[in-house]
Amino acid sequence: MQQQQATAAKNGCSSKDANNGNKNEDGIESLYGLKEVDGVVGGIKHGLLHSDADPSFAELDGLIQPKNVSKTDQEIVRIIGQHLTSIGLHRSAEVLMQESGCRLDHPAAAKFCQHVMDGDWNKAEMDLSELKNVLVCPQNLVEMKFLLQEQKYLECLEDGRVMEALNVLRHELTPLGHNVVRVHELSGFMMCSTGEELREIARWQGKGHVSRGALMERLQRFLPASIMLPPRRLQTLLTQAVDSQKERCPYHNVKSNAPFDNVSLLSDHLCSKDQLPLETWQVLNDHCDEVWFCRFSPDGTKLATGSKDTTVMIWNVDPENCSLTHLKTLEGHSYGVAYLSWSPDSSHLAACGPDDCPELWVWQVETGQLRVKLSHASEDSLTSCSWHPDGRRFVAGGCRGQFYLCDLEGNVLESWEGVRVQALAWKADGKTVLAADTHHRIRGYNFDDLTDCNILQEDHPIMSFTVNSTGRLALLNVATQGVHLWDLQDRILVRKYQGLTQGFYTIHSGFGGLGQEFIASGSEDNKVFVWHIRRELPLATLTGHSRTVNCVHWNPRWPHLLASASDDGTVRLWGPSQECRTAAAAAAAAAAAAATAASTQATTNNSAAAPGSAVTNHSSGSPKPSSNSGHPTFIGGASNGS
């Protein structure tokens, strides 16, 4: 019997006692999720259940017989009891603990918690001697003592008891020989003249239940859960369960501000397919020829489209109405516009042409002025570019062997000879440029030390590729094969996506949606395909375009928006179904308002537009096509769009 009682105590259960948590003297819940009522933790002194804790419960003594429950059930009871206490249902928690024969925390741990919340530091340190044998790691005892004395020191300083604080620093903190750097930092706080200055410099909430609750959370990490439950354990478990279900949901594409927003705990989470951008919200007909490229700005507020008609059009994204309105047209790209790249701060836009184009244009978007027109040599082919993360440099290249590192003035800082570039992407570290070449490879090039290395090898031409926000995954459109997902770190092929028609035309796919959990690509059969990143078969096939879909791009800020550009001369904006539009628009509007308040206005450039270039502001209309307009890269076969 004694052995059974000892085992029950170790597991936080006994036949007659239980314990609750802590709040401040007004009954307000602390960060630790405990409540203090008349000097008693949760109405149960030192974590033990007494019939005199609440007179109304005296009659229960001897009437409720403790149950024999399994270890798992004991843990469930303790977790439920903790949650009941945290929301103020102390009477319910007390009945639960008495009937089950469990307690929330071990009495020694509950007593320790009470003394910490009371600021009785001497008793709290004495309690540690009772708990030292159950610590997760005995060496943590010094760390726990240090944290207690640190709080004591700060409270003495705030109260103006400088000599007492100095005594704590010299005779209690320093002798521990622990975290000397922090001790030196703490000593500097003695120069603070006011409590407000101390709280600001120390980044501390001040004396009271908030800072003590935060301290108790830090101390609790060193105690096993069988002795003291982690704070808010039920909410933690439920959050993990909901997050896991969201990860497994193939359609989840709605951002939540809190774990349980738009979620019911009464049933498993499964989103509707209608949350994905599967319906056409808007069709843009302003271009008068094939549209080869589209790209949202990094801040999500603008869309740029490039066409065979020699123009780039900039569109404003309206988050409330989830629509696009024309902002300006950038003219003068005599070869057509086959590729666009925004600077990281969304202030500049680089435009490249098709295979036979030796020019690259860099525009200042806010003013519509041409910042620089790069034309290094007439035999060059500048068909792709990528910005350095600092936004002050970019790389450009093409299939004729040009590969340049340039600044915003168009000066060539470095060059790499003989690299026939199909597509480019700068890694987030700012050191390595990834380049797809005509040998079906993606290689890494370091312009600082002029070294290169092989990253991956395909068996067929890589028509385009893009890298996700983490820099680890790359999405490749491979000629005659489709879309392939590669892990750049492990250098392995992860997945081949099915459904689309990919020949030798340049089609641009992309990551997107909430957490970039989705993938979309155009197709030569006039469709847009959408996949979940972990599923090979498409979730949806979008129809509406009448010719090859050359490019798709997700809005990086509003995951429910997707744009596509086609040889039929149109750009389509895709969004959720009608039933989901209201919620999506409201979420987008809230995000836009918050971002607008925090954003800074882009810098302007005062230089005049270069000869042969122009900017037109209009709401609609189409510029005349150039007679010598070209077409995006293709290998073998006839011209695209026929």
C-alpha positions as CSV (number, residue, x, y, z in Angstrom):
1,M,0.0,0.0,0.0
2,Q,2.8,2.4,0.9
3,Q,4.5,1.7,-2.4
4,Q,1.3,2.4,-4.3
5,Q,0.8,5.7,-2.5
6,A,4.4,6.7,-3.3
7,T,3.9,5.9,-6.9
8,A,0.7,7.9,-7.0
9,A,2.4,10.9,-5.4
10,K,5.2,10.7,-7.9
11,N,2.6,10.9,-10.7
12,G,0.9,13.9,-9.2
13,C,-2.0,11.9,-7.6
14,S,-3.0,10.9,-4.1
15,S,-6.1,9.5,-2.6
16,K,-7.1,12.8,-0.9
17,D,-5.4,15.8,-2.2
18,A,-5.1,18.1,-5.1
19,N,-3.9,21.5,-6.0
20,N,-4.6,24.5,-8.2
21,G,-2.8,27.4,-9.7
22,N,-2.2,31.1,-9.1
23,K,-3.4,34.6,-10.1
24,N,-2.8,37.9,-8.5
25,E,-4.4,39.3,-5.4
26,D,-7.4,40.5,-7.4
27,G,-8.0,37.1,-9.0
28,I,-6.5,38.2,-12.3
29,E,-4.8,35.4,-14.2
30,S,-1.1,35.6,-14.3
31,L,1.1,34.5,-17.2
32,Y,1.6,31.2,-15.4
33,G,-2.1,30.5,-15.5
34,L,-2.6,30.4,-11.7
35,K,-4.9,32.2,-9.3
36,E,-4.4,33.5,-5.8
37,V,-7.5,33.7,-3.7
38,D,-7.2,35.1,-0.1
39,G,-3.6,34.0,0.1
40,V,-4.4,30.4,-0.9
41,V,-3.5,29.0,-4.3
42,G,-6.7,28.3,-6.1
43,G,-8.5,28.1,-2.8
44,I,-6.4,25.0,-2.0
45,K,-3.5,25.7,0.4
46,H,-0.2,24.5,-0.8
47,G,-1.8,22.4,-3.5
48,L,-3.7,20.2,-1.0
49,L,-7.4,19.7,-1.0
50,H,-9.0,20.6,2.3
51,S,-12.7,20.7,3.1
52,D,-12.3,24.0,4.8
53,A,-10.9,25.7,1.7
54,D,-14.5,26.3,0.8
55,P,-17.3,25.7,3.3
56,S,-19.7,24.6,0.6
57,F,-17.4,21.6,-0.1
58,A,-17.2,20.4,3.5
59,E,-20.2,18.1,2.9
60,L,-18.3,16.3,0.1
61,D,-15.8,14.8,2.5
62,G,-16.4,11.2,2.8
63,L,-19.2,11.3,0.2
64,I,-17.0,11.2,-2.9
65,Q,-14.8,8.2,-3.1
66,P,-11.6,8.6,-5.1
67,K,-11.5,6.5,-8.3
68,N,-8.8,4.2,-9.5
69,V,-7.8,5.7,-12.8
70,S,-5.0,4.8,-15.2
71,K,-1.9,6.9,-15.6
72,T,-3.2,8.4,-18.8
73,D,-6.5,9.3,-17.2
74,Q,-4.6,10.9,-14.3
75,E,-2.8,13.1,-16.7
76,I,-6.0,14.0,-18.5
77,V,-7.7,14.9,-15.2
78,R,-4.7,17.1,-14.2
79,I,-4.7,18.9,-17.5
80,I,-8.5,19.5,-17.4
81,G,-8.2,20.7,-13.8
82,Q,-5.5,23.1,-14.7
83,H,-7.7,24.6,-17.5
84,L,-10.7,24.8,-15.2
85,T,-8.6,26.7,-12.7
86,S,-7.2,29.1,-15.3
87,I,-10.7,30.1,-16.5
88,G,-11.9,30.7,-12.9
89,L,-13.9,27.4,-12.4
90,H,-12.2,26.6,-9.1
91,R,-15.1,24.9,-7.5
92,S,-15.4,22.5,-10.5
93,A,-11.7,21.9,-10.4
94,E,-11.8,21.1,-6.7
95,V,-14.6,18.5,-7.2
96,L,-12.7,17.0,-10.1
97,M,-9.5,16.7,-8.1
98,Q,-11.3,15.2,-5.0
99,E,-13.3,12.7,-6.9
100,S,-10.4,11.5,-9.0
101,G,-7.9,11.5,-6.1
102,C,-5.5,13.5,-8.2
103,R,-3.7,16.8,-7.6
104,L,-2.6,19.3,-10.2
105,D,1.0,19.6,-8.9
106,H,3.1,18.0,-6.3
107,P,2.7,19.8,-2.9
108,A,6.3,20.8,-2.8
109,A,6.0,22.3,-6.3
110,A,2.7,24.1,-5.4
111,K,4.3,25.6,-2.3
112,F,7.3,26.7,-4.3
113,C,5.0,28.4,-6.9
114,Q,3.0,30.1,-4.1
115,H,6.2,31.5,-2.5
116,V,7.5,32.8,-5.9
117,M,4.2,34.5,-6.6
118,D,4.2,36.0,-3.1
119,G,7.7,37.3,-3.6
120,D,8.9,35.3,-0.5
121,W,12.3,34.7,-2.0
122,N,13.9,33.1,1.1
123,K,11.2,30.5,1.4
124,A,11.2,29.9,-2.4
125,E,14.9,29.1,-2.2
126,M,14.3,26.8,0.7
127,D,11.7,25.0,-1.4
128,L,14.3,24.3,-4.0
129,S,16.1,22.1,-1.6
130,E,13.0,19.9,-1.5
131,L,12.7,19.8,-5.3
132,K,16.4,19.4,-6.2
133,N,16.2,15.6,-6.4
134,V,13.4,15.7,-9.0
135,L,14.9,18.3,-11.3
136,V,15.2,17.3,-14.9
137,C,18.9,18.0,-14.6
138,P,20.4,18.5,-11.1
139,Q,22.8,21.1,-12.6
140,N,19.9,23.3,-13.2
141,L,19.6,24.1,-9.5
142,V,22.1,26.9,-9.8
143,E,20.2,28.4,-12.8
144,M,17.0,28.4,-10.8
145,K,18.6,30.0,-7.8
146,F,20.1,32.6,-10.2
147,L,16.7,33.4,-11.6
148,L,15.1,33.8,-8.2
149,Q,17.9,36.2,-7.0
150,E,17.7,38.2,-10.2
151,Q,14.0,38.9,-9.7
152,K,14.7,39.7,-6.0
153,Y,17.5,42.1,-7.1
154,L,15.3,43.9,-9.6
155,E,12.4,44.3,-7.2
156,C,14.8,45.8,-4.6
157,L,16.1,48.3,-7.1
158,E,12.6,49.3,-8.2
159,D,11.5,49.8,-4.6
160,G,14.6,52.0,-4.0
161,R,16.2,49.6,-1.6
162,V,19.6,50.1,-3.2
163,M,21.7,48.7,-0.3
164,E,19.6,45.6,-0.2
165,A,19.9,45.2,-3.9
166,L,23.7,45.6,-3.6
167,N,23.8,42.9,-0.9
168,V,21.9,40.5,-3.2
169,L,24.3,41.3,-6.1
170,R,27.4,40.8,-4.0
171,H,26.5,38.0,-1.6
172,E,23.8,36.0,-3.4
173,L,24.2,36.4,-7.2
174,T,28.0,36.7,-7.6
175,P,28.9,33.7,-5.3
176,L,26.8,31.4,-7.6
177,G,29.6,31.9,-10.3
178,H,26.9,31.6,-12.9
179,N,26.3,33.7,-16.0
180,V,28.9,36.3,-15.2
181,V,28.0,38.4,-18.3
182,R,24.5,38.8,-16.9
183,V,25.8,39.7,-13.5
184,H,27.8,42.5,-15.0
185,E,24.7,43.7,-16.9
186,L,22.6,43.6,-13.7
187,S,25.2,45.7,-11.9
188,G,24.8,48.4,-14.5
189,F,21.1,48.7,-13.6
190,M,22.0,50.3,-10.3
191,M,22.6,53.5,-12.3
192,C,18.9,53.8,-13.1
193,S,17.4,56.8,-11.4
194,T,13.7,55.7,-11.6
195,G,11.7,52.6,-11.7
196,E,10.5,53.4,-15.2
197,E,14.0,53.7,-16.5
198,L,14.9,50.4,-14.8
199,R,12.0,48.6,-16.5
200,E,12.8,50.1,-19.9
201,I,16.5,49.3,-19.8
202,A,16.1,45.8,-18.2
203,R,13.1,45.0,-20.5
204,W,11.3,43.9,-17.4
205,Q,7.6,44.3,-16.5
206,G,8.2,45.5,-13.0
207,K,7.4,44.1,-9.6
208,G,4.1,42.2,-9.5
209,H,2.3,39.1,-10.7
210,V,3.1,39.6,-14.4
211,S,6.9,39.4,-14.0
212,R,6.7,36.8,-11.3
213,G,4.4,34.7,-13.5
214,A,6.9,35.0,-16.3
215,L,9.6,34.0,-13.9
216,M,7.6,31.0,-12.8
217,E,7.2,29.9,-16.4
218,R,11.0,30.0,-16.8
219,L,11.5,28.1,-13.6
220,Q,8.9,25.5,-14.5
221,R,11.1,24.3,-17.5
222,F,13.4,22.6,-15.0
223,L,10.7,20.6,-13.3
224,P,9.3,17.4,-14.7
225,A,5.6,17.5,-15.8
226,S,4.8,14.8,-13.3
227,I,5.7,17.3,-10.5
228,M,4.3,20.5,-12.1
229,L,2.2,20.8,-15.2
230,P,3.6,23.1,-17.9
231,P,1.5,26.3,-18.1
232,R,-1.6,26.2,-20.3
233,R,-1.0,22.6,-21.2
234,L,-4.5,21.9,-22.6
235,Q,-4.3,24.9,-25.0
236,T,-0.8,23.8,-26.1
237,L,-2.1,20.3,-26.9
238,L,-5.1,21.6,-28.7
239,T,-3.0,24.1,-30.7
240,Q,-0.7,21.3,-31.7
241,A,-3.6,19.1,-32.8
242,V,-5.2,21.9,-34.8
243,D,-1.9,22.9,-36.5
244,S,-1.3,19.3,-37.4
245,Q,-4.7,19.0,-39.0
246,K,-4.2,22.2,-40.9
247,E,-0.9,20.9,-42.2
248,R,-2.6,17.7,-43.4
249,C,-5.5,19.7,-45.0
250,P,-4.9,19.9,-48.7
251,Y,-6.9,23.1,-49.1
252,H,-6.0,25.2,-46.0
253,N,-5.2,28.7,-47.4
254,V,-6.6,31.1,-44.8
255,K,-4.3,33.0,-42.4
256,S,-5.5,33.0,-38.7
257,N,-4.5,35.5,-36.1
258,A,-5.1,33.0,-33.3
259,P,-4.8,29.2,-33.2
260,F,-8.6,28.6,-33.0
261,D,-9.9,31.3,-35.4
262,N,-12.5,29.8,-37.7
263,V,-11.9,26.4,-36.1
264,S,-14.3,24.1,-34.2
265,L,-12.8,21.7,-31.6
266,L,-15.9,19.5,-32.0
267,S,-14.9,18.1,-35.4
268,D,-11.7,17.5,-37.4
269,H,-10.4,20.4,-39.4
270,L,-11.0,20.2,-43.2
271,C,-11.1,23.3,-45.4
272,S,-13.3,23.7,-48.4
273,K,-11.6,23.6,-51.8
274,D,-13.3,26.9,-52.5
275,Q,-10.7,28.8,-50.4
276,L,-8.2,28.3,-53.2
277,P,-8.0,30.8,-56.1
278,L,-10.1,28.7,-58.5
279,E,-12.4,31.3,-60.0
280,T,-11.6,34.2,-62.4
281,W,-12.2,37.4,-60.6
282,Q,-10.9,39.8,-63.3
283,V,-9.7,39.6,-66.9
284,L,-7.3,42.3,-68.1
285,N,-7.4,43.0,-71.9
286,D,-5.2,46.1,-72.0
287,H,-2.3,44.4,-73.8
288,C,-2.7,44.0,-77.5
289,D,-0.5,41.0,-78.1
290,E,0.7,37.9,-76.3
291,V,1.4,38.4,-72.6
292,W,4.6,36.6,-71.7
293,F,5.1,37.3,-68.0
294,C,3.4,38.5,-64.8
295,R,4.8,39.2,-61.4
296,F,3.5,40.6,-58.1
297,S,5.7,43.0,-56.3
298,P,7.3,41.6,-53.0
299,D,5.0,43.8,-50.9
300,G,2.0,42.4,-52.8
301,T,0.6,45.9,-53.7
302,K,1.3,45.9,-57.4
303,L,1.3,43.5,-60.4
304,A,3.7,43.9,-63.4
305,T,2.9,42.3,-66.8
306,G,5.2,42.1,-69.8
307,S,4.0,41.6,-73.3
308,K,5.1,41.0,-76.9
309,D,3.5,44.4,-77.6
310,T,6.7,46.0,-76.2
311,T,5.1,47.3,-73.0
312,V,5.2,46.7,-69.3
313,M,2.0,47.5,-67.4
314,I,1.9,48.2,-63.7
315,W,-1.4,47.5,-61.8
316,N,-2.5,48.4,-58.3
317,V,-3.8,45.5,-56.2
318,D,-7.0,46.5,-54.4
319,P,-7.2,44.3,-51.3
320,E,-10.7,45.3,-50.3
321,N,-12.3,44.6,-53.7
322,C,-9.7,42.0,-54.6
323,S,-9.2,43.6,-58.0
324,L,-6.5,45.2,-60.2
325,T,-6.5,48.8,-61.5
326,H,-4.1,50.1,-64.1
327,L,-1.4,52.4,-62.8
328,K,1.0,53.1,-65.6
329,T,2.5,51.7,-68.8
330,L,6.2,51.6,-69.4
331,E,7.0,51.7,-73.1
332,G,9.9,51.3,-75.5
333,H,11.0,47.7,-75.1
334,S,11.4,47.1,-78.8
335,Y,12.0,43.3,-78.5
336,G,9.1,42.7,-76.2
337,V,9.2,41.8,-72.5
338,A,9.7,38.2,-71.7
339,Y,10.9,38.5,-68.0
340,L,10.4,40.8,-65.1
341,S,12.1,41.0,-61.7
342,W,11.2,43.3,-58.8
343,S,13.8,44.7,-56.4
344,P,13.3,43.4,-52.8
345,D,11.9,46.7,-51.7
346,S,9.4,46.8,-54.6
347,S,10.9,50.2,-55.8
348,H,12.5,49.1,-59.0
349,L,11.6,46.7,-61.8
350,A,14.0,45.1,-64.3
351,A,12.6,44.0,-67.7
352,C,14.3,41.6,-70.1
353,G,13.4,40.5,-73.6
354,P,13.5,37.3,-75.5
355,D,16.5,35.4,-76.9
356,D,17.6,38.0,-79.4
357,C,17.3,41.0,-77.0
358,P,20.7,42.5,-75.9
359,E,19.0,45.1,-73.6
360,L,17.8,45.1,-70.0
361,W,15.7,48.0,-68.6
362,V,15.6,49.0,-65.0
363,W,12.6,51.2,-64.1
364,Q,11.9,53.3,-61.0
365,V,8.3,52.2,-60.4
366,E,7.0,55.1,-58.3
367,T,7.9,57.8,-60.8
368,G,7.8,55.6,-64.0
369,Q,11.3,56.9,-64.9
370,L,13.9,54.7,-66.6
371,R,16.8,54.3,-64.1
372,V,19.2,52.6,-66.5
373,K,19.2,50.8,-69.9
374,L,21.8,48.1,-69.9
375,S,23.2,47.2,-73.3
376,H,26.7,45.9,-72.9
377,A,27.2,44.5,-76.4
378,S,25.0,44.1,-79.4
379,E,25.6,40.4,-79.6
380,D,24.5,39.9,-76.0
381,S,21.3,38.1,-75.0
382,L,19.9,39.3,-71.7
383,T,16.9,37.2,-71.0
384,S,16.9,36.8,-67.2
385,C,17.9,38.7,-64.1
386,S,17.8,38.5,-60.3
387,W,18.2,41.1,-57.6
388,H,20.7,40.9,-54.8
389,P,19.0,40.9,-51.4
390,D,20.3,44.4,-50.7
391,G,18.5,45.7,-53.7
392,R,21.6,47.6,-55.0
393,R,22.9,45.1,-57.4
394,F,21.5,42.5,-59.8
395,V,22.8,39.7,-62.1
396,A,21.7,39.4,-65.7
397,G,22.4,36.7,-68.3
398,G,21.3,35.0,-71.4
399,C,21.7,31.9,-73.6
400,R,24.6,33.4,-75.7
401,G,27.1,33.1,-72.8
402,Q,26.7,36.5,-71.0
403,F,26.5,36.6,-67.2
404,Y,27.0,40.0,-65.5
405,L,26.9,41.4,-62.0
406,C,25.7,45.0,-62.3
407,D,24.9,48.0,-60.0
408,L,21.9,50.3,-60.3
409,E,23.8,52.6,-62.6
410,G,24.3,49.8,-65.1
411,N,28.0,49.3,-64.4
412,V,29.3,45.8,-64.9
413,L,31.0,44.9,-61.6
414,E,31.9,41.3,-62.5
415,S,31.3,39.0,-65.4
416,W,31.4,35.3,-65.9
417,E,32.3,34.2,-69.4
418,G,30.8,31.3,-71.3
419,V,27.8,30.6,-69.0
420,R,24.7,30.1,-71.2
421,V,22.0,31.2,-68.8
422,Q,18.4,30.0,-69.0
423,A,17.2,31.4,-65.6
424,L,18.7,33.0,-62.5
425,A,17.9,33.3,-58.8
426,W,20.0,34.9,-56.1
427,K,20.1,32.9,-52.8
428,A,19.0,34.7,-49.6
429,D,22.6,34.6,-48.2
430,G,23.6,37.2,-50.9
431,K,26.7,35.2,-51.8
432,T,25.6,32.6,-54.4
433,V,23.7,33.0,-57.6
434,L,21.8,29.9,-58.9
435,A,21.8,29.7,-62.7
436,A,20.1,27.2,-65.0
437,D,22.2,26.6,-68.1
438,T,22.0,24.9,-71.5
439,H,23.5,21.7,-70.1
440,H,20.4,20.9,-68.1
441,R,22.0,21.9,-64.8
442,I,21.6,24.4,-62.0
443,R,24.9,25.6,-60.8
444,G,25.9,27.9,-58.0
445,Y,28.2,30.9,-58.7
446,N,30.0,33.0,-56.1
447,F,31.0,36.4,-57.5
448,D,33.1,37.2,-54.4
449,D,35.7,34.5,-55.0
450,L,34.7,33.5,-58.5
451,T,34.0,29.9,-57.6
452,D,31.2,27.7,-58.9
453,C,29.7,24.3,-58.1
454,N,27.1,21.9,-59.4
455,I,23.8,21.9,-57.6
456,L,21.5,19.6,-59.6
457,Q,21.3,17.8,-62.9
458,E,18.3,17.1,-65.0
459,D,18.1,14.9,-68.1
460,H,16.2,17.5,-70.1
461,P,16.4,21.2,-70.7
462,I,15.4,23.4,-67.7
463,M,13.1,26.1,-69.2
464,S,12.7,28.1,-66.0
465,F,13.0,27.7,-62.2
466,T,12.1,29.6,-59.0
467,V,13.2,29.2,-55.4
468,N,10.9,29.3,-52.4
469,S,11.2,31.9,-49.6
470,T,13.4,29.6,-47.4
471,G,15.9,29.1,-50.2
472,R,15.8,25.4,-49.8
473,L,13.3,24.3,-52.4
474,A,13.4,24.9,-56.2
475,L,10.6,24.4,-58.7
476,L,11.7,23.6,-62.2
477,N,9.8,23.6,-65.5
478,V,11.6,20.8,-67.4
479,A,11.1,20.4,-71.2
480,T,8.7,17.5,-72.0
481,Q,8.7,16.4,-68.3
482,G,6.6,19.0,-66.4
483,V,7.2,20.5,-63.0
484,H,9.9,19.1,-60.7
485,L,10.5,19.9,-57.0
486,W,14.1,19.8,-55.8
487,D,15.6,20.1,-52.4
488,L,18.7,22.3,-53.0
489,Q,20.2,21.5,-49.6
490,D,20.1,17.7,-49.9
491,R,20.3,18.0,-53.7
492,I,17.6,15.4,-54.4
493,L,14.6,15.3,-56.6
494,V,11.6,15.4,-54.2
495,R,8.5,15.2,-56.4
496,K,7.3,15.3,-60.0
497,Y,3.9,17.0,-60.5
498,Q,1.5,15.5,-63.0
499,G,-1.2,16.9,-65.3
500,L,0.2,19.8,-67.2
501,T,1.5,19.9,-70.8
502,Q,5.1,21.2,-70.9
503,G,7.0,21.1,-74.2
504,F,9.9,23.4,-75.2
505,Y,8.2,26.7,-74.4
506,T,9.3,28.8,-71.5
507,I,6.6,28.4,-68.8
508,H,7.0,29.9,-65.4
509,S,5.6,28.2,-62.3
510,G,5.7,29.3,-58.7
511,F,5.3,28.6,-55.0
512,G,2.4,30.4,-53.2
513,G,-0.6,30.3,-51.0
514,L,-0.4,30.2,-47.2
515,G,3.1,29.3,-46.1
516,Q,3.9,28.6,-49.7
517,E,2.2,25.2,-49.4
518,F,0.9,25.3,-52.9
519,I,2.3,25.3,-56.4
520,A,0.8,26.6,-59.7
521,S,2.0,26.4,-63.2
522,G,0.7,27.4,-66.7
523,S,0.5,24.9,-69.4
524,E,0.6,24.6,-73.2
525,D,-2.9,23.2,-73.2
526,N,-4.2,26.7,-72.1
527,K,-4.8,25.7,-68.5
528,V,-3.5,26.6,-65.1
529,F,-2.7,23.7,-62.7
530,V,-2.7,24.0,-58.9
531,W,-1.1,21.4,-56.6
532,H,-0.5,21.0,-52.9
533,I,3.3,20.9,-52.5
534,R,3.1,17.4,-51.0
535,R,0.8,15.9,-53.6
536,E,1.7,15.0,-57.1
537,L,-1.8,15.1,-58.6
538,P,-3.3,18.5,-59.1
539,L,-5.9,19.8,-56.7
540,A,-7.5,21.9,-59.4
541,T,-7.3,22.7,-63.1
542,L,-8.3,26.2,-64.1
543,T,-9.8,27.0,-67.5
544,G,-10.5,30.3,-69.2
545,H,-7.5,31.1,-71.3
546,S,-7.7,30.2,-75.0
547,R,-4.0,29.9,-75.7
548,T,-0.8,28.8,-73.9
549,V,-0.5,30.1,-70.3
550,N,3.1,31.4,-70.1
551,C,3.4,32.4,-66.5
552,V,1.5,32.3,-63.2
553,H,2.4,34.1,-59.9
554,W,0.9,34.0,-56.4
555,N,0.5,37.2,-54.5
556,P,3.2,37.0,-51.7
557,R,1.0,39.0,-49.3
558,W,-2.5,37.7,-50.0
559,P,-2.4,34.0,-50.4
560,H,-5.8,33.8,-52.1
561,L,-4.7,35.8,-55.2
562,L,-3.2,34.2,-58.2
563,A,-2.4,35.9,-61.6
564,S,-1.8,34.2,-65.0
565,A,-0.5,35.5,-68.3
566,S,-1.3,34.0,-71.7
567,D,-0.6,34.1,-75.4
568,D,-4.3,35.0,-75.8
569,G,-3.3,38.5,-74.8
570,T,-5.0,38.5,-71.4
571,V,-4.1,38.5,-67.8
572,R,-6.4,36.7,-65.4
573,L,-6.7,37.3,-61.6
574,W,-7.9,34.2,-59.8
575,G,-9.5,34.1,-56.4
576,P,-11.7,32.0,-54.1
577,S,-15.2,31.1,-54.8
578,Q,-18.0,33.6,-54.3
579,E,-18.9,32.1,-50.9
580,C,-15.3,32.7,-49.6
581,R,-14.8,36.1,-51.1
582,T,-16.1,38.2,-48.3
583,A,-13.9,36.6,-45.7
584,A,-10.9,36.8,-48.0
585,A,-11.5,40.4,-48.9
586,A,-11.9,41.3,-45.2
587,A,-8.6,39.6,-44.3
588,A,-6.8,41.2,-47.2
589,A,-8.1,44.7,-46.2
590,A,-7.0,44.3,-42.6
591,A,-3.5,43.1,-43.7
592,A,-3.3,46.0,-46.2
593,A,-4.2,48.6,-43.6
594,A,-1.6,47.3,-41.1
595,A,1.1,47.2,-43.7
596,T,0.3,50.6,-45.1
597,A,0.6,52.2,-41.6
598,A,4.1,50.6,-41.2
599,S,5.5,51.0,-44.7
600,T,7.8,53.7,-45.8
601,Q,7.5,55.5,-49.1
602,A,9.8,54.3,-51.9
603,T,12.7,56.6,-52.9
604,T,12.3,58.5,-56.1
605,N,14.7,59.0,-58.9
606,N,14.9,62.5,-60.5
607,S,16.7,61.4,-63.7
608,A,14.9,61.9,-66.9
609,A,13.6,59.0,-69.0
610,A,16.1,57.7,-71.5
611,P,15.6,58.4,-75.2
612,G,13.2,56.0,-76.9
613,S,11.4,55.2,-73.6
614,A,8.1,56.6,-72.4
615,V,5.7,56.2,-69.6
616,T,1.9,56.4,-70.2
617,N,-0.7,56.7,-67.5
618,H,-4.1,55.6,-68.5
619,S,-7.0,53.4,-67.2
620,S,-7.2,51.2,-70.3
621,G,-6.1,51.1,-73.9
622,S,-3.5,49.3,-75.9
623,P,-0.2,50.5,-77.3
624,K,0.7,49.5,-80.9
625,P,2.8,46.4,-81.2
626,S,6.3,46.6,-82.5
627,S,6.9,45.1,-85.9
628,N,10.1,43.3,-84.7
629,S,8.7,41.9,-81.5
630,G,10.1,38.6,-80.3
631,H,9.1,35.7,-78.2
632,P,10.3,33.9,-75.0
633,T,12.9,31.2,-75.2
634,F,12.1,27.9,-76.8
635,I,14.2,25.0,-77.8
636,G,13.3,23.2,-81.0
637,G,9.9,23.3,-82.6
638,A,7.8,26.2,-84.0
639,S,7.1,29.5,-82.5
640,N,4.8,29.4,-79.4
641,G,1.2,30.5,-79.6
642,S,0.7,29.1,-83.1
